């Protein structure tokens, strides 16, 4: 009896694009997920390394290359022959990369089965993200050796159309000399873009004569756009033009709670920083929750009112302990204080009956909650599972409407441990451009574990109660949405940022001390 033949693996050379993980193609994502080993070099942005770890699910498989291109190609080819699938991550596209080409040739010479998965190049990314589309004829140059560049070749490329150059900032002075030596006019428009598609992408527009000075402060690899296309930037740039672009925004919530907020903030161009201020723990005694779960099963309640995602999670965990599922909610009406809480209920395949259409708060829910009708409502009791520090607004309001309320402690909220020293310093010194408060407890706990945000940090509060608490702690509330929801809170912050930019465009902004300032720093002062 012959043994089964071991399948042969493949080496996939994966173009990852310039840095934004959202630009990874489906084939690139599949290659990383399926890989037995993932290799990268030091040029790969940290954001892509973290994405590879999340996709693959095994950090031990993600390996930094420490050998020559020839040796690396042979190593990957040998692993493929042993049945392993290899993903070699390459910044941008594969073929403009000199080292990647050497590895591909080495793997091919070893007769390895390999694929090359294209990725967006830095030149393509800058054209799209920074708003500088190339002319009909575009020349792209990746400078590995500045001494090998011929002045006349560059000058001819600019005469025929646009030129995109990827180079290290240390080569910019030499590049300017080459451009001038080739006969390129010193007044020719030049744009320099650093960290293309990254959270801190920044583009300066100048000329051949002045682009070296304009690029002071840049580090590492930059992309130069020379000639036609630069003038289109003012109308077509969108990545750097998003309302919260470059803003560092503090979210005083746990990573699980802050996930949706962080995603929305990134879409607006912000750099979110999640700092837990509250830890959620079970109630000290489980007796109340046990009676509540039994009451749900026995039909004791007409309504259950969820005031937070944590209360939904607490009930569901109790269900699992007792071997129950969504059928235990049969015949029970469900009310939620807001859309985020309602979405948590929907994750279990249940659609809530009641969500306030206006203000998403206890007051907003009470406005739409029906009064108890002793004739139509055979059961007159409401279950209210919530935090141990919740206010009495809902209980008193439901009682006034004729309902009996079982106010049950479903979870406890305790103050989280203080954040790292650098985060505390940034909070107190103005290192964050904005902070988003989603409850009164986030205000109290952030101040308690890290201190008050600096006066130039923009403060945005989700609703009136949260805003009142912030004011009590001496904070100035700058933005507050009409509806108490996370999307509206972020939109309110974005609108405020746009107002600041408009004010800045009209002239210098005065600080509270009467000092006039302008430029990007001015956006952080009122």
VENUR-V336615 format. One record per helix or strand of 2 or more residues. SS is the DSSP state (A for helix, B for strand). FROM is the first residue (numbers start at 1). LEN is the number of residues. If there is no record, write none. Layout:
ss->SS from->FROM len->LEN
ss->SS from->FROM len->LEN
//
This chain:
ss->B from->11 len->5
ss->A from->21 len->3
ss->A from->26 len->9
ss->B from->37 len->4
ss->A from->46 len->11
ss->A from->59 len->3
ss->B from->62 len->3
ss->A from->69 len->13
ss->B from->86 len->5
ss->A from->98 len->12
ss->B from->114 len->4
ss->A from->122 len->8
ss->B from->138 len->5
ss->A from->146 len->3
ss->A from->151 len->10
ss->B from->162 len->7
ss->A from->169 len->13
ss->B from->189 len->6
ss->B from->202 len->6
ss->A from->211 len->4
ss->B from->221 len->6
ss->A from->230 len->7
ss->B from->248 len->4
ss->A from->255 len->13
ss->B from->271 len->4
ss->B from->278 len->4
ss->A from->287 len->12
ss->B from->303 len->4
ss->A from->309 len->13
ss->A from->326 len->4
ss->B from->333 len->4
ss->A from->339 len->8
ss->B from->354 len->2
ss->A from->362 len->7
ss->B from->381 len->7
ss->A from->393 len->8
ss->B from->404 len->12
ss->A from->421 len->9
ss->B from->434 len->4
ss->A from->440 len->11
ss->B from->458 len->4
ss->A from->464 len->9
ss->B from->479 len->2
ss->A from->486 len->21
ss->B from->509 len->2
ss->B from->516 len->2
ss->A from->520 len->5
//
